[in-house]
Amino acid sequence: VHRGTLSTAALQPPAPPASPTADSYDAGASGSCWGGGFTAALCCRGPGGNAECWDGVAFSHERCCSGGASGEAEQGEEDVERVTEGIGDDQGRVLFNEQLPDLARSIRESLAAHAEFDSKGLSACRADGTISGRSAPALRRAREEVEQALRGIGEDRTAAFALATPGVDEIYANYGAFLAECPQAVLQGTLAKLERMLRQLVATCAEQQLFRACQATTPFMFDLFFYFVLLKYGLVELYAGHAGGKEGVGNVTASGLHRGWPLLEQEERVWYLFGALWRVIWPRRDYCACVEAYDYYTTMHAQFDRSLHLGRGDFVSRMLRPSSEVRRMADVADHCEEWLSKDFQRIFSSYAKHSACLPGAIMENIVCMSRWVVNGRVVGAVNTAEMLVKLLTLSGTCLEDTLWPFSKADVQYNFARLALHWQEADIGCQAVNRFGQPLLQARCPEELQKDTLQRLLWEPSPLQQEPCFGACTANFRDACIVDGELLLPEDPSHRATDSSARLSRRIALETCSEVGRGTHWARIADPGQDFAGLWNDREIERQLVGYVLNLPEGSHNIWHNFHWLVPAVARLRDPALALGSRVPARVTLVLLYDGYTFAESAFEQDGLRSSPDLLMQQERRLEGWVVRQAPLLQLLTASPPVILQSVKRRCFGDLLWGHEELRADRELRHPQAVGRRSVDVFRGALEVRHGAELRSLAGDFWQPGSLAGDDGPVRLLFVQRAPRHKRSFEDVDKLAAATLDPLVAQSDIVWQVVDDLEQRSILQQAAMFSSAEVVVGAVGAALAWLLLMRPGGQVLEWLPRDVPPSLYRCSELWNEDTLGMFGGLGRLSGVDHVCLRSEPGAAAAGDVERRWQGAKATVRDAYWRTTNLQVDAGKFDRWVREAV
């Protein structure tokens, strides 16, 4: 783990960086500062020297530029002046990974040799998965070795056990002998090397004395990973060309790419270890949670889906047409210019430390990458694409769980295309390294060709590969909770009896919640442990159901609560579990506050989670929360919930873990995602438990007789926020006089305004919304109650005036904003939704600049949630009448 090098020697697959040790940092001052292209002449001139030379740990201006080093700097002062002169004008020309040209050249040559072998039928690893030829014995042994190692550890999703693969390691060491005839074997060897390197880094960086050193230097260790990505997706590009024939690019299947090698299984382990490494180095977070600033990110997501259409075959032609919407979006995204001159390594580190929404960061940078390609600044696009691949390592499985406008394969494929072919767009050999030295000397084009742009602009990956989904739920028979820890018997019916779990005596469970995912460990009882002795009365306890739910926090916000409550209620009533009459009477609800809160920067570290003080605070908060939320909790259990860490010893015939995942503001694509059926089950459970009381409360709220039948006036609920919370409607009386009262006079509606919602009980709130047919209200959590409206109900969500379109998507079209907070709930519940702006007139659909330039928003714009609503009376009248 060290700073980069400026060597321009031809590259072989890079050896892993040396792992940090305490001695290497404590004794670093006595070693030489110079090497790999770093010199005193380049680094020591001026106050503080050249910032590109220092890593903040082993190499600093104070250590390297004193004594003899300073003398060397004086002798080279003229050279420094020449090299650094005008670097500030090199915006978009500096390739921060100066090894990339040689790496790309080496891989292009290897791919060409493999293509020739394939065309002549000389490849050892054939498309049908067979192995033949002179190297066949060694290749077969190596492949069987990896397959056997993977079988031996079973389902080891957390990569807890290392793979012993000496045959593959030998192939990696002699990669040149195998690249042309079987690049898949080299890919397998690279993964094995990368896995060992990451495993060592995870262990080393966990040591307290090296934690800060790893934060400063570990982001430089990507060389080996880049080699893997470039070789893999270079092969994808090669095979796609063969599959497409004269038609262009065809699809490539995973089996066609892997040719019988278990690359996917080991690659998944590498992705997990990357995530484990970042959890050690940076504050732990789910980078795909997108809870903070979700308005902005969901708006951007919708913009990609509705306007950019990255996956469409005409994306390149639209980007090359100056008048197209996608090109205009790229042209106005001038926030990209600020990033162009930055060190992309530092941008990556900033994202790793602070990013609240990794997919949003990737979307922002895809726009910038496209902008720079069409503007002839291809080096900026390469820097960006490389950084995007680094960002992928932060993601775990979260990019596969959700239907984003891109996939991990798309990002890697486009990085490979740019890295392998960017020289074709380096007009006049303008690319330089960080010190202003040219990277290419000859054979650079004089002008940008259209076919070159077509090769470099964004294109979906042709690799067809099924994603790996994590499991949010687990079911265990005859399991216990002992001293706040899940304890499972070693039973063949348990998933926990896979080889890896039997070896480690523990099993990883995913904690899925609205604000992200984490890992919680359950323990398997030791073979000699008296597991039966943990039960008090086994016959009775086997009828009990323990249900462990991970919650972000004890919130009273109904929008947040629906995200765990709806799937939890639906799960307990899943016919496959056959819990029947045991729900809710024999269910014990066990709560786990593990990981993230709604403020993503707040995280309860491992050392604090089990502390007595924290547990006491959680239990005190729980008491008040349960009283308020009791009517909803009664759908799950007949007894007060308990906190997992407070349980001393409880055993259950059925112990359930987790719930299906629900996100109103995105489309989840993994199998354990909440859909319309779960919402219907929740509504049905609420009706069974509280139906009579809800109808009674609704009758008290509406005018007498207004609930009788469906032929009477439409029931319209006007939700007015309390003034202290802002976003209140101004001139409610004026709006009522102009629209609502005339409709009442015509017997078209009955309406009620509620301005004290938070003062009313949970069941009163539920009764109002479940009995309303039209709801009018400002954007806010209260609108989440639309989930209880009958399908076909209609919700008019109003936005304050002059909210920048890039900060909140509000299309002013029915059922258009299905990735929004409330449009998404409408999608899941079958309720019609429209978002409306308070100002008169329709939204400026053609105003591309206003819709995309989020960076142009002012600080005042960002505080639009504190603005009251001055709704145009004519617009209010038009939309209310349409809804009625």
Secondary structure by P-SEA (a helix, b strand, c coil): cccccccccccccccccccccaaaaaacccccccccccccccccccccccccccccccccccccccaaaaaaaaaaaaaaaaaaccccccccccccccaaaaaaaaaaaaaaaaaaaaaaccccccccccccccaaaaaaaaaaaaaaaaaaaccccccccccccaaaaaaaaaccccccccaaaaaaaaaaaaaaaaaaaaaaaacccaaaaaaacccccaaaaaaaaaaaaaaaaaaaaaaaccccbbbbcccccccccaaaaaaaaaaaaaaaaaaaccccccccccccaaaaaaaaaaaaaccccccccaaaaaaaccccaaaaaaaacccccccccccaaaaaaaaacccccaaaaaaaaaaaaaaaaaacaaaaaaaaaaaaaaaaaacccccccccccccaaaaaaaaaaaaacccccccccccccccccccccccccccccaaaaaaccccccccbbbbbbbbcccccccccccccbbbbccccccccccaaaaaacbbbbbbccccbbbbbbbbccccccccccccccaaaaaabbbbbbbbccccccaaaaaacaaaaaaaaacccccccccccccbbbbbbbccccccccccccccccccaaaaaaaaaaaaaaaaaacccccccccbbbbbcccccbbbbcbbbcccccccccccccccccccaaaaaaaaaaaaaacaaaaaaaaaaaccccccccccccbbbbbbbccccccccccaaaaaaaacaaaaaaacccccccccccccccaaaaaaaaaaccbbbbcccccccccccccccbbbbbbbcccccccccccccccccccccaaaaaaaaccbbbbbbbcccccccccccccccccccccccccccccccccccaaaaaaaaaaac
